[in-house]
Amino acid sequence: MMRVSLLFSLLLVTVGHAENWTEWRGASGQGISMAKGLPETWSETSGVTWKTELPGRGHSTPVIWGDRIWLTTAIEKAASAESAERRLKSNTGDQPVTVLESVSLRAVCLDKTSGKILHDLELLNVKEPQWVHQLNSYASPSPIIEEGRLYAHFGSFGTVCLDTDSLKVIWQNQDVHIMHENGPGSTPVLWENLLIIHFDGSDQQFIAAFDKTSGKLVWKTARSGEMRENPQQRKAYGTPLMVTMNGKAVVVSPAADWIYGYEPATGKELWKVPYGELGFSMSVRPVADDHQIYFSTCFGKSQVMALKYVGVTTPEIAWRNNKNAPKMCSPVLAGDLLFYVDDGGIVSCVDTQTGEALFRERLGGKFSASPILADGKLYFSSREGVVTAIPATREFKVLSQNSLEGGLMASPVAVDGALYLRTDKALYRLGK
């Protein structure tokens, strides 16, 4: 009972924001929704309350405050062949990438009831931006919303705070730069007056905090763990999670080869734990209960790890599981069960205490989006546009599989009995 009480607390937090979805993985930061009565079946021709074609391209998950939905997107202007060839001479990798002449980074606001686009605002315009991986986008980090404020982060291209009432930019910070190699991916976390963000590039690796009121840099802490010689194996795209550990708030921060704990007010490193095997380019966010942290080490020698933190200064490895570890999708907790899906569509359910797999089953398709838990069900979204729902139990069963046009890279959002799905073409509202 002790180890699930933190999840109950997080669920209560989510209840307090039942009408809002404030960040990538909901108010709890762990992909948990209290929405009930979600739709069970839908298609392009049935079960769709509204569908709105979106401008530009982006993989960020929408956020919701009241009757407004906000998301980020990018309007791209392709580079000439000569320009692309010139700029790619400094590319240390061999991945398929997209090179642009310029990119307009934007915030789009929709009415939650009708789906009508209310605002399409340019936040930043970047000339000759870094290239991005063809599986990535220039608007992949998800925004964060609170009353009257939207915080939109675009990696090295900049971070912007928007007044959602006046539609004026309060501040922008374009002073912090790294070489992403594959484009931006890390989503910030909001803690008290700070916006805390990962900057793990091939050239340098650190975590930083901006003052949410002014946008000024408050602290910056370099990663202290020894890095690999290959610069491609130093980069990461993870998102931190705030965890109360032994009575103290800690920024739990996954990076290449190491997971760290930092003091949120100062950026002081409190501890770090090595993976023991190569792990890099993670785009996941950890999850936690009241005694352990769970995460995937992603690319390299992928493994899912559990760190026990109760009563110790430095967390200790409780177990490892190296079968079907996800490279892009964050896990989700349901009581004493941990669920995750790998890139190739194998969904796993493991016991949080032992790491023992209770089942591994194939969903079909390829996966980049992180799943959510809502109304006792888990929703997994594939790049092919299929959403699979299974019960959050020890026994595997497919409850439904529904398809939409376009791929799903953004995570689902569940609010007030409705599902919101962003494909690479449109935003859908499904259900009441």
C-alpha positions in Angstrom: 0.0 0.0 0.0 2.8 2.4 0.8 4.4 2.4 -2.6 1.2 3.5 -4.4 0.3 6.3 -2.1 2.3 8.8 -4.2 0.2 7.9 -7.3 -3.0 8.5 -5.3 -1.6 12.0 -4.4 -0.8 12.7 -8.0 -4.3 11.6 -9.0 -5.7 14.0 -6.4 -3.6 16.8 -8.0 -5.1 15.8 -11.4 -8.6 15.9 -9.9 -7.9 19.5 -8.8 -7.2 20.4 -12.5 -9.9 18.1 -14.0 -10.8 20.7 -16.6 -7.2 21.4 -17.5 -4.3 19.5 -19.1 -1.3 21.7 -18.1 1.7 19.9 -19.7 2.8 17.1 -21.9 1.8 14.2 -19.5 -1.0 16.0 -17.6 -1.1 17.7 -14.3 0.7 14.8 -12.5 3.5 14.8 -15.2 3.1 11.0 -15.4 0.4 10.5 -18.1 -2.5 10.0 -15.7 -6.0 11.4 -16.3 -9.1 11.3 -14.1 -11.4 11.6 -17.2 -14.3 9.1 -17.2 -16.7 8.0 -20.0 -14.1 8.3 -22.7 -15.1 7.1 -26.2 -14.6 3.5 -27.1 -14.8 3.5 -30.9 -14.2 6.2 -33.5 -13.0 6.6 -37.1 -12.8 9.4 -39.7 -16.5 9.1 -40.2 -17.9 8.4 -36.7 -17.3 9.4 -33.1 -15.5 12.7 -34.1 -16.9 15.8 -32.3 -14.7 18.0 -34.5 -11.6 17.8 -36.6 -9.4 20.8 -37.3 -6.7 20.9 -39.9 -3.5 22.4 -38.3 -1.0 24.8 -39.9 2.6 23.8 -40.2 4.2 20.7 -38.6 4.8 19.8 -35.0 4.8 16.8 -32.6 4.1 18.7 -29.4 1.2 17.5 -27.2 -1.6 20.1 -26.8 -2.3 21.7 -23.4 -5.7 22.8 -22.2 -6.8 25.6 -19.8 -10.5 26.2 -19.4 -12.1 26.4 -22.9 -8.9 27.0 -24.8 -6.5 24.5 -26.4 -2.9 25.6 -27.1 -0.2 23.8 -29.2 3.0 24.7 -31.0 3.8 24.3 -34.6 6.4 25.2 -37.2 6.1 26.7 -40.7 9.1 25.5 -42.6 10.9 27.0 -45.6 13.1 24.4 -47.2 16.8 25.1 -47.8 18.3 25.0 -51.2 20.5 21.9 -52.0 23.6 24.1 -52.0 22.7 25.6 -48.6 21.9 22.2 -47.1 25.1 20.6 -48.3 27.2 23.5 -46.9 25.6 23.3 -43.5 25.7 19.5 -43.2 29.5 19.5 -43.4 29.5 19.9 -39.6 27.0 17.0 -39.0 28.7 14.3 -37.0 25.9 11.8 -37.4 24.5 9.7 -40.3 20.7 10.0 -39.6 18.2 11.2 -42.2 17.6 14.9 -41.5 15.6 17.9 -42.7 17.4 21.2 -43.4 15.6 24.5 -43.6 16.3 28.0 -44.9 14.1 29.4 -42.1 11.4 28.3 -39.7 8.5 30.2 -38.1 7.8 28.8 -34.6 4.2 29.4 -33.6 1.5 29.0 -30.9 -1.9 28.0 -32.1 -5.1 28.4 -29.9 -8.3 26.5 -30.6 -11.8 26.7 -29.0 -12.3 23.5 -27.0 -16.0 23.3 -27.9 -16.0 24.0 -31.6 -12.4 23.3 -32.6 -12.2 26.7 -34.3 -8.7 28.2 -34.6 -8.8 31.4 -32.6 -5.2 32.5 -32.8 -2.1 31.6 -34.8 0.8 33.6 -33.4 4.4 33.7 -34.5 6.7 33.5 -31.4 10.1 33.2 -33.1 11.5 33.3 -36.6 14.8 31.5 -37.0 17.1 31.8 -40.1 19.2 28.7 -41.1 18.1 26.7 -38.0 19.9 23.5 -37.1 18.6 20.4 -39.0 16.2 18.0 -37.4 15.8 14.2 -37.7 13.1 13.3 -40.2 11.2 11.6 -37.4 11.4 14.8 -35.3 9.9 18.3 -35.9 10.9 21.9 -35.1 8.0 22.0 -32.6 8.4 18.7 -30.6 8.8 20.0 -27.0 5.3 20.4 -25.5 4.2 23.8 -24.0 3.2 24.3 -20.4 0.2 26.3 -19.5 -1.0 28.0 -16.3 -3.5 30.7 -15.7 -2.8 33.6 -18.1 0.6 32.2 -19.2 1.8 29.8 -21.9 5.5 28.7 -21.9 6.7 27.5 -25.3 10.2 25.9 -25.6 11.9 25.2 -28.9 15.3 23.9 -27.7 18.3 26.0 -28.9 15.9 28.1 -31.0 14.5 29.8 -27.9 11.9 29.8 -25.2 8.9 32.2 -25.0 6.4 33.2 -22.4 3.0 34.3 -23.9 0.2 36.2 -22.1 -2.8 34.1 -23.2 -5.2 37.0 -22.6 -3.5 39.9 -24.3 -1.6 37.6 -26.7 1.6 39.6 -26.1 5.0 38.0 -25.7 6.1 38.7 -22.1 9.6 37.5 -22.6 11.8 35.4 -24.9 15.2 33.8 -24.2 17.4 32.9 -27.2 20.7 33.0 -25.2 21.1 29.2 -24.5 22.4 27.1 -27.3 23.6 23.5 -27.9 23.9 21.3 -30.9 20.8 19.0 -30.8 22.0 17.0 -33.9 18.4 15.7 -34.4 16.4 18.7 -33.3 14.8 19.8 -30.1 12.9 17.2 -27.9 13.1 18.1 -24.2 10.0 19.5 -22.6 10.5 21.8 -19.6 9.0 21.3 -16.1 7.5 24.2 -14.1 8.4 24.4 -10.4 7.4 27.3 -8.3 8.9 30.4 -10.1 11.3 28.4 -12.3 11.1 26.8 -15.8 13.6 23.9 -15.6 14.9 22.6 -18.9 17.4 20.0 -20.2 20.1 21.0 -22.7 21.9 17.8 -23.7 23.6 18.3 -27.0 26.5 16.6 -28.8 28.8 19.6 -27.9 27.8 20.3 -24.3 25.4 18.9 -21.7 23.7 20.8 -18.9 20.4 21.5 -17.1 19.2 25.1 -16.6 16.4 27.1 -15.0 14.8 30.3 -16.2 12.8 32.7 -14.1 9.3 32.2 -15.3 8.5 35.9 -14.8 11.4 37.5 -16.6 12.9 34.6 -18.6 16.4 35.3 -17.2 18.8 32.4 -16.5 18.7 31.6 -12.8 21.1 28.6 -12.7 22.9 26.3 -15.1 24.6 23.1 -14.0 26.9 21.0 -16.2 26.4 17.3 -16.3 29.2 15.8 -14.2 29.2 12.2 -15.4 31.9 11.0 -17.7 30.6 11.1 -21.3 31.4 8.9 -24.4 34.0 9.9 -27.0 31.4 9.7 -29.7 29.5 13.1 -29.6 26.4 11.4 -30.9 26.3 9.3 -27.7 26.4 12.3 -25.4 23.1 13.9 -26.6 19.7 13.4 -25.0 16.1 14.6 -25.3 14.7 13.7 -22.0 12.3 15.6 -19.7 12.7 16.0 -16.0 10.2 14.9 -13.3 9.7 16.6 -9.9 9.7 14.0 -7.2 9.4 14.5 -3.4 12.2 12.2 -2.2 12.6 11.7 1.6 10.6 14.9 2.2 12.6 17.1 -0.3 11.7 18.2 -3.8 14.2 16.8 -6.3 14.5 17.3 -10.1 14.9 13.8 -11.4 16.8 14.3 -14.7 17.7 11.5 -17.2 20.6 12.2 -19.6 23.1 10.2 -21.6 24.5 7.4 -19.6 23.4 8.9 -16.3 20.3 9.9 -14.3 20.8 12.8 -12.0 19.0 14.4 -9.0 19.2 18.2 -8.5 18.0 20.7 -6.0 15.4 22.7 -7.9 16.0 26.1 -6.3 19.8 26.2 -7.0 20.6 23.5 -9.5 23.0 21.8 -7.0 23.7 18.2 -8.0 22.4 15.9 -5.2 23.3 12.5 -6.7 23.8 10.7 -10.0 23.5 7.0 -10.9 25.2 5.4 -14.0 23.2 3.1 -16.3 26.0 0.7 -16.4 25.4 0.1 -20.2 25.3 2.6 -23.0 22.2 4.8 -23.0 21.6 8.0 -24.9 19.2 10.0 -27.1 16.4 9.3 -24.7 13.2 11.2 -25.3 11.4 9.7 -22.3 10.2 11.2 -19.0 10.6 9.1 -15.8 7.6 8.1 -13.6 7.7 7.5 -9.8 5.8 6.2 -6.9 6.6 6.8 -3.3 9.6 4.5 -3.1 11.0 4.1 -6.7 11.7 5.9 -9.9 11.2 4.1 -13.3 12.6 5.0 -16.7 14.1 3.7 -19.9 17.7 4.3 -21.0 16.5 4.4 -24.6 19.1 4.1 -27.4 22.2 2.0 -27.0 21.8 -1.1 -24.8 18.2 -0.2 -23.9 16.9 -1.2 -20.5 14.1 -0.2 -18.1 15.5 0.5 -14.7 14.0 1.0 -11.2 15.8 3.2 -8.6 14.9 2.8 -5.0 15.2 6.2 -3.2 13.5 5.8 0.2 15.9 6.2 3.1 19.1 6.6 1.0 21.1 9.6 -0.1 21.8 8.2 -3.5 19.1 6.1 -5.2 20.0 2.4 -5.6 19.2 0.2 -8.6 16.4 -2.1 -7.5 16.1 -4.0 -10.8 16.8 -3.9 -14.5 14.8 -5.3 -17.4 16.4 -5.2 -20.9 13.7 -6.8 -22.9 11.6 -4.6 -25.2 12.7 -1.4 -23.5 11.2 1.7 -25.2 13.5 4.1 -27.0 11.0 6.9 -27.4 7.9 6.3 -25.3 7.7 7.1 -21.6 6.2 4.4 -19.3 3.1 4.8 -17.2 2.2 3.5 -13.7 -1.0 1.9 -12.6 -0.7 1.0 -8.9 2.0 -1.7 -8.6 2.1 -2.3 -12.4 4.4 -0.5 -14.9 3.4 -0.4 -18.6 5.5 0.6 -21.6 5.6 0.0 -25.3 8.7 -0.3 -27.5 9.2 1.3 -30.9 8.1 -1.9 -32.6 4.8 -2.2 -30.8 5.5 -4.7 -28.1 3.6 -3.7 -24.9 5.0 -4.9 -21.6 3.5 -5.0 -18.1 6.0 -5.6 -15.2 5.7 -5.8 -11.5 7.1 -2.6 -10.0 8.5 -4.5 -7.0 10.5 -7.1 -8.9 10.7 -6.0 -12.5 9.2 -9.4 -13.5 7.3 -9.2 -16.8 3.7 -10.3 -16.4 3.1 -10.1 -20.1 4.6 -9.0 -23.4 2.3 -8.7 -26.3 2.3 -7.2 -29.8 0.0 -4.3 -30.5 1.2 -3.8 -34.1 2.6 -0.6 -35.6 5.5 1.7 -34.6 5.4 4.0 -31.6 6.9 7.3 -30.6 4.1 8.8 -28.5 3.8 8.2 -24.7 0.7 6.4 -23.5 -1.8 7.7 -20.9 -3.9 6.0 -18.2 -7.5 7.1 -18.0 -10.7 5.4 -16.6 -8.8 2.2 -15.9 -7.5 1.9 -19.4 -4.2 2.5 -21.2 -4.2 4.3 -24.5 -1.3 3.6 -26.9 -1.0 5.8 -30.1 1.0 4.5 -33.1 2.8 6.4 -35.9 0.2 4.8 -38.3 -2.7 6.6 -36.6 -4.0 3.7 -34.6 -5.0 4.0 -30.9 -5.1 0.8 -28.9 -6.8 0.6 -25.5 -6.0 -2.2 -23.0 -7.1 -2.6 -19.4 -4.6 -1.5 -16.7 -4.5 -5.1 -15.3 -2.1 -8.0 -15.1 -3.9 -9.7 -18.0 -3.5 -8.6 -21.6 -6.6 -7.8 -23.6 -7.3 -5.5 -26.5 -10.4 -3.5 -25.7 -10.4 -1.5 -28.9 -8.3 -0.4 -31.8 -9.4 2.7 -33.7 -7.7 4.5 -36.7 -7.5 8.1 -37.9 -5.8 9.6 -41.0 -2.3 10.7 -40.4 0.4 9.5 -37.9 0.3 10.0 -34.1 3.5 11.4 -32.7 1.9 13.6 -29.9 0.6 11.9 -26.8 -3.2 11.6 -26.2 -5.0 14.1 -24.0 -8.0 13.0 -21.9 -10.2 15.8 -20.3 -13.8 15.8 -19.2 -14.9 12.7 -21.0 -13.2 13.5 -24.3 -10.0 12.4 -26.0 -7.9 14.9 -28.0 -5.6 13.4 -30.6 -3.1 15.4 -32.6 -2.0 13.7 -35.8 0.5 15.1 -38.3 -2.4 16.7 -40.1 -5.1 17.7 -37.6 -6.4 17.9 -34.1 -9.4 15.7 -33.2 -11.9 15.9 -30.4 -13.5 12.5 -29.8 -16.4 11.9 -27.4 -18.6 14.3 -25.6 
